[in-house]
Every structure is written in structure tokens, then in C-alpha cells.
């Protein structure tokens, strides 16, 4: 049989033309086998070479950085906080908050916000959609839709153009119109779940080297506001504290615990020094919490909320499940949340105590009662514990940087450096073999990180207070040599007839890669 000539072009490897050198080196290794380049084993080698070439191109590709900030959406009047997106032709502007549980991009319909459209409703939902204004809108049957299924609670399935950043464009992105609310919160959101059709589309469009991502939610407290950032295909090492990384496995999503990022909380304390006391009951205990950026408050088990309210002499508004206080009687102690591996995060009053704020007609948050304070902690003290799913939301994520790689079945948390960015961003690529859409190999490869990864080095102390830190990790570079060697010697990839010899071509290639 005839085989197509291999043509690989890498704009980023013009000096050494590394991608083409890999193909030549591997073909020279096997060209003397029976059948020459048509031998089935050689065909597999050729595909392996293509995988390497594409992997290397993607490994050197710059991750896609998307600010999480205030954006003027839809009608040009409303302001929403989220990732800026342009949907349809011409663009209708949205600002969607990332959700670590959603798998499809959800936007709200214009009709959901009344007639005439209420700007406050538009702001609360990150923008609203009018399909009659898009020339590229395409409605779809659920059975024929190309998003991630099942997708519950959706009213309509459709596809349209998505524009992100300055140059990125994705035709035919799967989208859904969600219901008014699920579990009491708007379902407009940017999906970062295990089966995210958005992350998959970004990687397949070559806008990012992989579906892995890094996330800092920013700071939306009234004293120290700062924009966040989503990095697809990598993470921003300038935002995290060196050596503070802890690794956790991706969890199975179930009806009981409906989230992929789960941690076991073994202690929550309130107070300082000798006055620090546990918020758990007399029998102690622990609980599983979801990490999700779509929640703006801590959701603790009811017994924890009850004890906190009692200790702080809180007033309560059952209809809104809010702890509140007169300004002079608000809590002044710290709260610590400790995970089962000892990872601890400390929250000071300015992290979880705030004045009463509400959105105006344009979506701006304004203080409407300076004399009162409330907590970013849900008052669910009277709820049935069986119906409460604990959550560590944006309050917790403000202090912690998140790195997620579903291909590796792993996520990591690290202490986030606080405040507005003071150093230039240092984007580090994360590239996984299976994220490469250009590969046509029918063989499955192990889920392994083949460029850079964050080492889960335990911190010197389990107290995560990093209110001020000048510690920055050194810039990291992709290690192409390790990537090739790891794949060449992985027995589960192909059954190699013999180890590849160290020929002059491959040796010289490795020297070039190390020098580059």
C-alpha cells in the first residue's frame, strides 16, 4: 500500500525544524524492516512521529489567558463580572462566570429579562441572547446536538460562533439556554467541568495547547478588588506561591456529590491563638466539599453554621439565609479551613465580612447600608444536613490557585498571591497527549503530562496565610526530551520489536532540543 508523504510544519521550530527531524530520525530507525515504510509496525512509528511533532508544537504554544473582570454586556448598559465572550454574528457580548461543574456553555434568553429588558436582570445573568440577531445561529435537536450529554435543565440546544480574546474564534460552539435557576442560582456560566464542550472546542481550534487550565477567581471584596484570570492550556506561575502545591484526584460526579473537584475537610476553626476553637461538634468529624467557582459563599454543614452563628452572636434572616451584625459587633477573628492532607487556608475578617451590598440597575455593586455587616457564609443552620452539599466557592478560591488537568485525572491547589497583578504574567504550558486533535492514531495512550507540571511539594507549614509574599517560582520550560523518552519507553503505547537505538540523528536531535 502507498503511504502519504509526511509533511509537518512548525512555525515555532524554524531554527532546528525539530518536528521534521523527529520524523526523519524515526523513519531511518525502522526503514530496513520487511516491507519498508509500508510495514504495519513502521506505519505505527510514522503515526507516533506525527504525534510527537504535533505534541511538540502544542507544547510550545502559548496558553490562552482570559481575564475575569467587569464587562459591558449585551445592551451596552449592564455591567457583569465574568469571562468576556462574543456569541453570534455580529457578536452579542457576554461575561460568564466559570463553573467547575457545568459541561456546556449556558446563556440566558432575552425573553427571560422582561419586555422592556431589565438591565439589572441582564447584569445578573452576564448578558442575554437574541437568536434573531445572529446570522450564524443554528438550532438543533438534542439527539443531534454536538455538546456534552446528558445536559439537564436546558430549554434549547443550539450552535453558533464564539469569539474569545483578540484572535480566537470557534465556529459552531454548542450552547444551551438554561432555565431561570437551578438550586436557586442563575445557570448562565462558562463550563469547566470534566466533559466541557467549551474546553474541548478551544483545544481543537488550536487556541490552547490542551484542555488543562489554571484559575484564579480574583478578589471581589469591597476593600481589595482585583481581576481574576482563566488560563486554558496552562497556568500563570506569577500568581501562585512556590512550593505550596498539593495534588488531588478528580472525583466521580454523582447525584450525592455533583462535582469533579472534591476535597475532604477535616477541621474548621474560629479565633486566634489560644482562643481558636473548632466549629465542629463534640464528636468531631469531617465532610466532603465541592470546589466550585460559581458559588460566591461558603456552604458549610448546618452544625458548623449553627456553631458559628452562636459564637458570633449573629442575627439571622431566614428568607435569605444571611448572617448579619451591626458594624461594631461584626466578627474580628480568623477562620481556618483544613483539608485531610494538612493543607490549610486562613481567612481574615476582610475576606468573609462585608457591608451590605446590592447591584444597581446597571449591575454595579454598591454599599446600601454602611451600618450593617454580613458574612459570605450561608446561614443554613436550620436546614436538613442530608440536603446540604458543602461548597468551597469564590471566597476560598480567592486565597487558592487552581490547576486542573482532567487528562491526568488530577487537580492541584496552591496558595494564590493576593492583590492586583504586580509582576508580568508567566504563562506555563500544560500539554497532554490525548488533547491533540491532529492525531489519527487508533491506539490509546496513557493519560500523562508530557511537558510541564507543577510539583506537589508540601509547604513548610500547613498554615496558608500569605497576606504578603515576594516568593515567585522560577519560570518553567517545556522538557521535550523527557516527553519523547517517556513515550518511546512506554510499553502500553506500542509493542516495540526492540528498543530504538541511539543513532546519530536522534542523538543530535536531543542535543538540539536541550539547547533550544
C-alpha positions as CSV (number, residue, x, y, z in Angstrom):
1,X,0.0,0.0,0.0
2,X,1.1,3.6,-0.6
3,X,1.6,5.9,2.3
4,X,1.2,9.7,2.2
5,X,4.4,11.7,2.4
6,X,4.8,13.2,5.9
7,X,4.5,17.0,5.8
8,X,4.8,18.7,9.2
9,X,5.4,22.4,9.5
10,X,6.1,24.1,12.8
11,X,6.2,27.8,12.9
12,X,7.8,27.8,16.3
13,X,10.7,25.4,15.4
14,X,12.1,27.3,12.4
15,X,15.7,27.3,13.7
16,X,16.1,23.5,14.0
17,X,13.0,22.3,12.3
18,X,12.6,19.8,15.1
19,X,9.3,18.3,14.1
20,X,10.6,17.2,10.7
21,X,13.8,15.9,12.3
22,X,11.8,13.7,14.6
23,X,10.0,12.1,11.6
24,X,13.2,11.6,9.7
25,X,15.0,10.1,12.7
26,X,12.3,7.6,13.5
27,X,11.8,6.5,9.9
28,X,15.5,5.9,9.5
29,X,15.3,3.7,12.5
30,X,12.8,1.3,11.0
31,X,13.1,1.7,7.2
32,X,15.1,-1.5,6.9
33,X,12.3,-3.8,8.3
34,X,10.5,-6.1,5.9
35,X,8.1,-4.2,3.8
36,X,10.0,-0.9,4.3
37,X,7.7,2.1,5.0
38,X,4.6,0.0,4.3
39,X,5.3,-2.4,7.1
40,X,2.5,-2.2,9.7
41,X,5.0,-1.5,12.5
42,X,6.6,1.3,10.5
43,X,3.1,2.8,9.9
44,X,2.7,2.9,13.6
45,X,6.1,4.5,14.1
46,X,5.2,7.1,11.5
47,X,2.0,7.9,13.4
48,X,4.0,8.1,16.6
49,X,6.3,10.6,14.9
50,X,3.3,12.7,13.8
51,X,2.0,12.6,17.4
52,X,5.4,13.8,18.7
53,X,5.6,16.6,16.1
54,X,2.1,17.9,16.9
55,X,2.7,17.4,20.6
56,X,5.8,19.5,20.5
57,X,4.1,22.2,18.5
58,X,1.3,22.3,21.1
59,X,3.8,22.2,24.0
60,X,5.4,25.3,22.8
61,X,2.1,27.0,22.1
62,X,1.2,29.9,24.4
63,X,-1.7,29.2,26.7
64,X,-4.9,31.2,26.2
65,X,-5.3,33.8,29.0
66,X,-8.8,35.2,29.6
67,X,-9.3,37.9,32.2
68,X,-12.2,37.5,34.7
69,X,-13.3,41.1,35.0
70,X,-16.2,43.6,34.7
71,X,-17.6,43.7,31.2
72,X,-20.2,45.8,29.5
73,X,-22.6,43.2,28.1
74,X,-25.5,42.8,25.6
75,X,-27.3,46.1,25.7
76,X,-24.1,48.1,26.4
77,X,-25.6,49.4,29.7
78,X,-25.4,46.5,32.0
79,X,-22.1,45.5,33.7
80,X,-21.4,41.9,34.6
81,X,-18.4,40.2,36.1
82,X,-17.0,37.2,34.2
83,X,-15.1,36.0,31.2
84,X,-15.8,38.2,28.1
85,X,-17.2,36.3,25.2
86,X,-18.8,37.3,21.9
87,X,-21.5,34.9,20.6
88,X,-23.2,35.0,17.2
89,X,-22.7,37.2,14.1
90,X,-22.5,40.0,14.8
91,X,-21.3,39.4,18.4
92,X,-23.6,39.6,21.4
93,X,-21.4,40.3,24.4
94,X,-21.5,38.1,27.5
95,X,-19.5,38.0,30.7
96,X,-19.9,34.5,32.0
97,X,-18.5,33.2,35.4
98,X,-16.6,30.0,35.1
99,X,-18.3,27.0,36.6
100,X,-16.4,23.9,37.6
101,X,-19.5,21.7,37.4
102,X,-21.1,22.7,34.1
103,X,-20.1,20.9,30.9
104,X,-21.8,23.2,28.3
105,X,-21.9,26.9,27.8
106,X,-25.1,28.3,29.2
107,X,-26.6,31.7,28.4
108,X,-29.9,33.2,29.2
109,X,-32.5,34.3,26.7
110,X,-33.5,37.9,26.2
111,X,-37.2,37.0,27.0
112,X,-36.1,35.9,30.5
113,X,-35.5,39.5,31.4
114,X,-38.8,41.0,30.5
115,X,-40.1,43.5,28.0
116,X,-38.6,46.0,28.0
117,X,-35.5,44.2,29.1
118,X,-34.4,44.9,32.7
119,X,-30.7,45.9,32.8
120,X,-30.3,44.5,36.3
121,X,-31.5,41.1,35.1
122,X,-29.1,41.3,32.2
123,X,-26.3,42.1,34.5
124,X,-27.2,39.3,36.9
125,X,-27.1,36.8,34.1
126,X,-23.9,38.0,32.4
127,X,-25.8,39.1,29.3
128,X,-28.9,37.8,27.4
129,X,-29.3,36.2,24.0
130,X,-31.4,37.1,21.0
131,X,-31.1,34.4,18.3
132,X,-33.0,36.6,15.7
133,X,-30.0,38.9,15.6
134,X,-27.4,36.3,14.7
135,X,-26.9,35.2,11.0
136,X,-24.9,32.1,12.1
137,X,-27.4,30.8,14.7
138,X,-28.4,27.1,14.2
139,X,-31.0,25.4,16.3
140,X,-30.5,21.7,17.0
141,X,-32.4,18.6,18.2
142,X,-31.0,17.3,21.4
143,X,-30.3,14.0,19.8
144,X,-28.2,15.6,17.0
145,X,-26.5,18.3,19.1
146,X,-22.7,18.1,19.5
147,X,-22.5,19.2,23.1
148,X,-21.8,17.1,26.2
149,X,-24.8,15.0,27.1
150,X,-26.7,14.5,29.2
151,X,-27.4,18.1,29.8
152,X,-30.2,18.5,32.3
153,X,-32.4,21.6,32.8
154,X,-31.9,23.0,29.3
155,X,-34.7,24.7,27.4
156,X,-33.0,24.9,23.9
157,X,-29.9,23.4,22.2
158,X,-28.1,25.3,19.5
159,X,-24.8,26.2,17.9
160,X,-23.2,29.5,17.0
161,X,-19.9,31.3,16.5
162,X,-17.9,32.1,19.7
163,X,-15.2,34.8,19.7
164,X,-12.8,34.9,22.6
165,X,-9.7,37.0,23.2
166,X,-8.3,39.1,20.4
167,X,-7.9,36.5,17.7
168,X,-9.7,33.3,18.9
169,X,-12.9,32.2,17.1
170,X,-14.8,28.9,17.3
171,X,-17.5,28.2,14.7
172,X,-20.4,26.1,15.8
173,X,-19.8,26.1,19.5
174,X,-22.6,24.1,21.3
175,X,-24.6,26.3,23.6
176,X,-27.8,25.9,25.7
177,X,-30.4,28.2,27.1
178,X,-30.8,27.1,30.7
179,X,-33.9,27.6,33.0
180,X,-34.3,30.5,35.3
181,X,-32.5,28.8,38.0
182,X,-31.2,25.5,39.4
183,X,-30.8,25.3,43.1
184,X,-31.6,29.0,43.4
185,X,-28.8,30.4,41.3
186,X,-28.6,31.5,37.7
187,X,-27.3,28.8,35.3
188,X,-25.5,31.2,33.0
189,X,-21.9,30.1,33.0
190,X,-18.7,29.1,31.2
191,X,-18.2,25.3,31.6
192,X,-15.0,24.0,33.1
193,X,-16.4,20.5,34.1
194,X,-15.0,17.1,33.2
195,X,-16.7,16.9,29.9
196,X,-16.6,20.6,29.0
197,X,-17.5,21.1,25.3
198,X,-16.0,24.6,25.6
199,X,-12.5,23.4,26.7
200,X,-12.6,20.7,24.0
201,X,-13.5,23.2,21.3
202,X,-10.7,25.6,22.4
203,X,-8.1,22.9,22.2
204,X,-9.4,21.5,18.9
205,X,-9.4,25.0,17.4
206,X,-5.6,25.2,18.3
207,X,-6.3,28.2,20.6
208,X,-4.6,26.5,23.5
209,X,-2.2,23.6,23.9
210,X,-4.6,21.4,25.9
211,X,-7.8,21.4,27.9
212,X,-5.9,21.7,31.2
213,X,-6.4,25.1,32.9
214,X,-5.3,27.3,35.7
215,X,-7.8,29.6,37.5
216,X,-7.6,32.5,40.0
217,X,-11.1,33.9,40.6
218,X,-9.8,37.3,41.6
219,X,-10.9,39.3,44.6
220,X,-14.4,40.8,44.8
221,X,-14.3,42.0,48.3
222,X,-15.1,45.7,48.8
223,X,-11.7,46.6,50.3
224,X,-9.2,45.0,47.8
225,X,-10.9,44.2,44.5
226,X,-8.7,42.6,41.8
227,X,-9.5,40.9,38.5
228,X,-9.1,37.1,38.1
229,X,-7.8,35.1,35.2
230,X,-8.6,31.8,33.4
231,X,-5.6,30.2,31.6
232,X,-6.5,27.4,29.2
233,X,-3.7,25.1,28.3
234,X,-1.6,26.0,31.3
235,X,-1.4,28.3,34.3
236,X,0.1,31.6,35.4
237,X,3.0,30.9,37.7
238,X,3.3,34.5,38.7
239,X,0.0,34.2,40.6
240,X,0.9,31.2,42.9
241,X,3.3,30.7,45.8
242,X,6.2,28.5,45.0
243,X,6.3,25.1,46.7
244,X,2.8,25.2,48.1
245,X,1.1,22.8,45.6
246,X,-1.0,19.9,46.8
247,X,-2.4,17.3,44.4
248,X,-5.8,15.6,44.5
249,X,-7.6,13.1,42.2
250,X,-10.5,14.0,40.0
251,X,-13.6,12.6,41.7
252,X,-16.5,10.7,40.2
253,X,-19.6,13.0,39.8
254,X,-22.6,11.5,41.5
255,X,-26.1,12.7,42.4
256,X,-24.9,12.8,46.0
257,X,-21.8,14.8,45.3
258,X,-22.3,16.5,41.9
259,X,-18.8,17.9,41.3
260,X,-15.5,16.7,39.9
261,X,-13.3,18.7,42.3
262,X,-13.8,17.3,45.8
263,X,-11.8,17.7,49.0
264,X,-12.2,16.3,52.5
265,X,-12.4,19.0,55.1
266,X,-11.3,17.7,58.5
267,X,-11.4,20.9,60.6
268,X,-12.8,24.4,60.6
269,X,-11.7,26.7,63.4
270,X,-12.6,30.2,64.5
271,X,-10.4,32.5,66.6
272,X,-6.8,33.3,67.1
273,X,-4.0,31.7,69.2
274,X,-5.2,30.2,72.5
275,X,-8.8,31.3,71.7
276,X,-9.0,29.3,68.5
277,X,-11.8,26.8,68.7
278,X,-13.3,24.1,66.4
279,X,-16.6,24.8,64.7
280,X,-17.2,21.0,64.5
281,X,-19.4,19.3,67.1
282,X,-18.2,17.4,70.1
283,X,-17.7,14.3,68.1
284,X,-15.5,16.0,65.6
285,X,-15.9,14.5,62.1
286,X,-15.2,15.6,58.5
287,X,-17.1,16.3,55.3
288,X,-16.7,16.3,51.6
289,X,-16.9,19.7,49.9
290,X,-17.2,20.7,46.3
291,X,-14.8,23.3,44.9
292,X,-16.8,25.5,42.5
293,X,-16.3,29.0,41.3
294,X,-20.0,29.5,40.6
295,X,-20.7,29.8,44.4
296,X,-20.0,33.2,46.0
297,X,-20.3,32.0,49.6
298,X,-19.1,29.2,51.9
299,X,-21.6,26.5,52.3
300,X,-20.8,24.5,55.5
301,X,-22.7,21.7,57.1
302,X,-25.6,23.1,59.2
303,X,-23.9,22.2,62.5
304,X,-20.9,24.3,61.5
305,X,-23.2,27.3,60.6
306,X,-25.1,26.9,63.8
307,X,-22.0,26.9,66.0
308,X,-20.6,29.9,64.1
309,X,-23.8,31.9,64.5
310,X,-23.9,31.1,68.2
311,X,-20.2,32.0,68.9
312,X,-20.5,35.3,67.0
313,X,-24.0,36.3,68.3
314,X,-25.2,36.6,64.7
315,X,-28.6,37.9,63.7
316,X,-30.3,35.8,61.0
317,X,-32.6,36.5,58.1
318,X,-34.1,33.1,57.2
319,X,-35.5,34.2,53.9
320,X,-32.0,35.0,52.5
321,X,-30.1,32.6,54.9
322,X,-27.8,35.5,55.8
323,X,-25.8,36.1,59.0
324,X,-25.7,39.8,59.8
325,X,-24.4,42.2,62.5
326,X,-24.2,45.8,63.5
327,X,-21.0,47.2,62.1
328,X,-19.3,47.4,65.6
329,X,-20.2,43.8,66.5
330,X,-19.1,42.0,63.4
331,X,-16.6,39.1,63.8
332,X,-13.0,40.2,64.0
333,X,-11.4,36.7,64.3
334,X,-10.0,34.5,61.6
335,X,-11.4,31.3,60.2
336,X,-9.2,28.4,59.1
337,X,-10.3,25.6,56.8
338,X,-8.1,22.5,57.0
339,X,-8.1,19.6,54.5
340,X,-7.3,16.0,55.2
341,X,-3.7,16.3,53.9
342,X,-3.0,19.2,56.2
343,X,-3.5,21.9,53.6
344,X,-4.8,24.9,55.5
345,X,-6.2,28.2,54.4
346,X,-6.7,31.2,56.8
347,X,-9.4,33.8,56.2
348,X,-9.4,37.2,57.9
349,X,-12.4,39.3,58.5
350,X,-11.9,41.3,55.3
351,X,-12.1,38.0,53.4
352,X,-15.5,36.9,54.7
353,X,-17.2,40.0,56.4
354,X,-18.6,42.7,54.1
355,X,-21.1,45.6,54.2
356,X,-24.5,45.0,52.8
357,X,-24.1,45.5,49.0
358,X,-26.6,45.3,46.2
359,X,-26.5,45.7,42.4
360,X,-27.9,48.9,40.8
361,X,-29.8,48.9,37.6
362,X,-26.5,48.7,35.6
363,X,-25.1,45.8,37.6
364,X,-22.6,47.8,39.7
365,X,-22.2,46.6,43.3
366,X,-22.9,49.4,45.8
367,X,-23.0,49.6,49.6
368,X,-26.5,50.4,50.6
369,X,-26.2,50.2,54.4
370,X,-22.9,51.1,55.8
371,X,-24.0,50.4,59.4
372,X,-24.5,46.7,58.9
373,X,-22.2,43.8,58.0
374,X,-23.0,40.3,56.7
375,X,-20.9,37.2,56.1
376,X,-20.0,35.4,52.9
377,X,-21.1,32.2,54.7
378,X,-24.5,30.7,54.1
379,X,-26.7,30.6,57.2
380,X,-28.2,27.1,56.7
381,X,-28.2,26.3,60.4
382,X,-31.9,25.2,60.3
383,X,-31.5,23.0,57.1
384,X,-31.6,19.3,57.0
385,X,-27.9,18.2,56.8
386,X,-28.9,15.4,54.3
387,X,-29.9,18.0,51.8
388,X,-26.8,20.2,52.1
389,X,-23.9,19.9,49.7
390,X,-20.9,21.8,51.3
391,X,-19.1,24.1,48.9
392,X,-15.8,26.0,48.9
393,X,-16.6,28.8,46.5
394,X,-15.0,32.0,45.4
395,X,-14.2,33.1,49.0
396,X,-12.0,30.0,49.3
397,X,-10.7,30.3,45.7
398,X,-9.7,33.9,46.3
399,X,-6.9,32.5,48.5
400,X,-6.1,29.4,46.4
401,X,-4.9,29.0,42.8
402,X,-6.4,26.1,41.0
403,X,-4.8,23.9,38.3
404,X,-6.9,21.2,36.7
405,X,-5.9,18.5,34.2
406,X,-8.7,16.1,33.5
407,X,-6.5,14.1,31.1
408,X,-4.2,13.3,34.1
409,X,-7.1,12.8,36.4
410,X,-5.6,15.3,38.7
411,X,-6.1,18.8,40.1
412,X,-3.8,20.9,42.2
413,X,-4.3,23.8,44.6
414,X,-1.6,26.3,45.6
415,X,-1.6,29.4,47.7
416,X,-2.6,32.4,45.5
417,X,-0.6,35.6,45.7
418,X,-3.1,38.3,46.6
419,X,-3.9,41.7,45.2
420,X,-3.7,43.2,41.7
421,X,-1.1,41.7,39.5
422,X,2.3,43.4,40.2
423,X,4.5,41.1,38.1
424,X,4.3,40.2,34.4
425,X,2.3,37.1,33.9
426,X,4.4,33.9,33.5
427,X,2.3,31.5,31.5
428,X,3.4,27.9,31.6
429,X,2.0,25.4,29.1
430,X,0.4,22.1,30.1
431,X,0.2,19.7,27.3
432,X,-1.3,16.2,27.3
433,X,-1.1,13.6,24.6
434,X,-4.8,12.9,24.2
435,X,-5.6,16.6,23.9
436,X,-4.0,16.6,20.5
437,X,-6.8,16.7,17.9
438,X,-4.4,16.3,15.0
439,X,-3.6,12.7,15.9
440,X,-5.3,10.0,13.9
441,X,-3.8,7.0,15.8
442,X,-6.3,4.4,16.7
443,X,-4.2,3.3,19.7
444,X,-4.9,4.8,23.0
445,X,-2.1,6.4,25.0
446,X,-1.9,6.7,28.8
447,X,-3.0,9.9,30.3
448,X,0.2,11.5,31.1
449,X,1.6,15.1,31.3
450,X,4.2,15.4,28.6
451,X,5.5,18.8,29.2
452,X,5.5,20.8,32.4
453,X,3.7,20.1,35.6
454,X,3.5,21.7,39.0
455,X,5.3,19.6,41.6
456,X,3.1,18.9,44.6
457,X,5.7,20.0,47.1
458,X,4.3,20.2,50.6
459,X,4.7,23.6,52.1
460,X,7.0,24.2,55.1
461,X,3.9,25.0,57.2
462,X,0.3,24.0,57.0
463,X,-0.8,27.5,57.8
464,X,-1.7,29.1,54.5
465,X,-1.6,32.7,55.5
466,X,0.2,34.5,52.6
467,X,-1.1,38.0,53.0
468,X,2.3,39.3,51.8
469,X,4.8,37.3,49.8
470,X,7.6,38.1,47.4
471,X,8.1,34.5,46.6
472,X,7.7,33.6,42.9
473,X,8.6,30.3,41.3
474,X,11.3,30.3,38.6
475,X,10.0,30.4,35.0
476,X,9.5,26.8,33.7
477,X,10.3,25.5,30.3
478,X,8.8,22.5,28.5
479,X,11.1,19.5,28.5
480,X,10.7,18.0,25.0
481,X,13.4,15.4,25.6
482,X,11.7,13.9,28.6
483,X,8.4,13.9,26.6
484,X,9.9,11.8,23.8
485,X,11.8,9.4,26.0
486,X,8.7,8.8,28.2
487,X,6.6,7.9,25.2
488,X,9.3,5.8,23.5
489,X,9.7,3.6,26.5
490,X,6.0,3.4,27.5
491,X,5.2,-0.3,26.9
492,X,1.4,0.4,26.8
493,X,1.8,2.6,23.7
494,X,3.1,0.1,21.2
495,X,4.7,-3.3,21.4
496,X,8.1,-2.3,20.0
497,X,10.2,-5.1,18.5
498,X,13.3,-3.7,20.1
499,X,14.5,-0.6,21.8
500,X,15.2,2.3,19.5
501,X,19.0,2.6,19.0
502,X,20.8,5.8,19.8
503,X,21.6,6.7,16.2
504,X,23.5,9.8,15.3
505,X,20.3,11.5,14.0
506,X,18.4,11.1,17.2
507,X,21.4,11.9,19.5
508,X,21.9,15.2,17.6
509,X,18.2,15.9,17.7
510,X,18.2,15.6,21.5
511,X,21.1,17.9,21.8
512,X,19.3,20.5,19.7
513,X,16.2,20.1,21.8
514,X,18.1,20.6,25.1
515,X,19.9,23.6,23.6
516,X,16.5,25.1,22.4
